[in-house]
Amino acid sequence: MPFRTRAEAMLDVLVTVLDDGETLLRNLRTDPAPAPTALSLLARREILTPEDLTEPESLLMVAESLLQLCEATGADGVREVLRQQGREAEEALRAALASGHPDREGLADLQALAERVPGSARPTSALFSSAATERTADGAASGAAEDLALLALKGDAGGRVTT
């Protein structure tokens, strides 16, 4: 789905003008197609914290953030982040590719970008292995998934990753 930041902005306006906008936003969290946009907006509005996210939601947040980064900075910007951030970016990319994000084309584009990053320490096939996670007693994501959710939640007012 192109124009991710525009979709998020339009959803933000809709949620703002509706009396039950926050309820709508929370309900969209469980709908597979708009869930990444809804989760991004819930996080940007500080309605959700990383501890509130399930493991699959954490992975969706990472994927959405990387896809928004790609939209905002283009291929060169993503390659630069992957080069500069090294292992952290590699983990985020691995999580994004394993996320089940509905934008399969966007994820394929991210994978292709990662393959073209000079000095990549891991073969592309390694990026498809899922991120290791643990669950707390209340079912919240912890470990790598929580770390990746924190990475996804770092961003500017537009909800884009600024690592």
C-alpha positions, 0 to 999 in steps of 0.5 A, spaced: 500 500 500 503 506 497 502 513 501 503 510 508 504 516 511 498 519 507 493 513 510 496 514 517 494 522 516 487 521 513 486 516 519 488 521 524 483 526 521 478 521 521 479 519 528 479 526 531 473 528 528 469 522 530 466 521 537 468 514 538 474 515 534 479 512 539 474 506 539 474 505 531 482 506 532 482 500 537 478 496 533 482 497 527 488 494 530 485 487 529 483 488 522 489 485 518 489 490 512 489 497 516 492 494 522 499 496 521 496 503 520 492 503 526 498 501 530 502 506 528 497 511 529 495 508 536 503 508 538 504 516 535 498 518 539 501 514 545 495 510 546 499 504 546 506 503 549 511 497 547 508 493 553 501 493 550 503 490 543 502 483 542 508 479 539 505 479 532 503 487 533 510 488 535 512 485 528 507 489 524 510 495 527 517 494 525 515 492 518 510 499 518 516 503 520 521 500 515 516 501 510 514 508 512 522 510 512 522 507 505 517 511 503 520 518 506 527 517 504 527 512 498 531 506 497 538 510 498 535 512 505 533 505 507 540 503 505 544 508 509 540 506 515 541 499 514 549 500 513 549 505 519 545 501 524 548 494 522 545 489 527 539 493 530 537 494 523 538 487 521 534 485 526 528 490 524 529 487 517 528 480 519 522 482 524 519 486 518 520 480 513 517 475 518 511 480 520 505 478 516 504 485 514 499 485 508 504 489 504 508 483 501 510 487 495 513 493 500 516 487 504 519 484 497 522 491 496 525 492 503 528 485 502 531 487 495 534 493 498 537 489 504 541 485 499 544 491 495 547 493 502 555 493 501 558 489 507 551 485 509 554 480 514 548 475 513 546 472 507 539 474 505 536 467 507 537 468 514 533 475 514 527 470 513 528 467 520 523 469 525 525 474 531 526 470 537 521 473 543 519 471 549 512 472 553 511 475 560 505 472 564 500 477 561 502 475 554 505 481 552 511 481 548 518 481 551 525 480 549 527 481 542 520 483 540 519 488 545 526 491 543 524 491 536 517 495 538 521 500 541 525 501 535 519 502 531 516 507 536 522 511 536 520 516 530 518 523 529 511 526 529 509 523 522 511 516 525 517 514 521 523 511 524 528 516 525 534 511 527 
